[in-house]
């Protein structure tokens, strides 16, 4: 405690400085939290950007109006056609085969 006016004024001044330091520290913490939230939300927004590039052109026998599709399913031959790599994908012997041609028994179907 202060005995005279000068000491009381100094103590009040110290309390004022101490509270302004606390406010400055709280503002720094608040700024860090706001920047962290901004980076987190900014990362979420940019992570949702998708680019769909279809390299290659659909085969002439492909269905009309589906130029943006990468795969065509061919139910008659139980296989897929990958437009991007221009390959047929089918199962043989329990594994997926990627070839530019169909198995011999289906070659006249397409």
Secondary structure, DSSP 8 states (H G I E B T S, - for coil): --SSHHHHHHHHHHHHHHHHHHHHHHHHHHHHHHHHHHHHHHHHHHHT-------S---TTS-TT-TT-SEEEETTTTEEEETTTTEEEEEETTEEEEESS--GGGTTT-
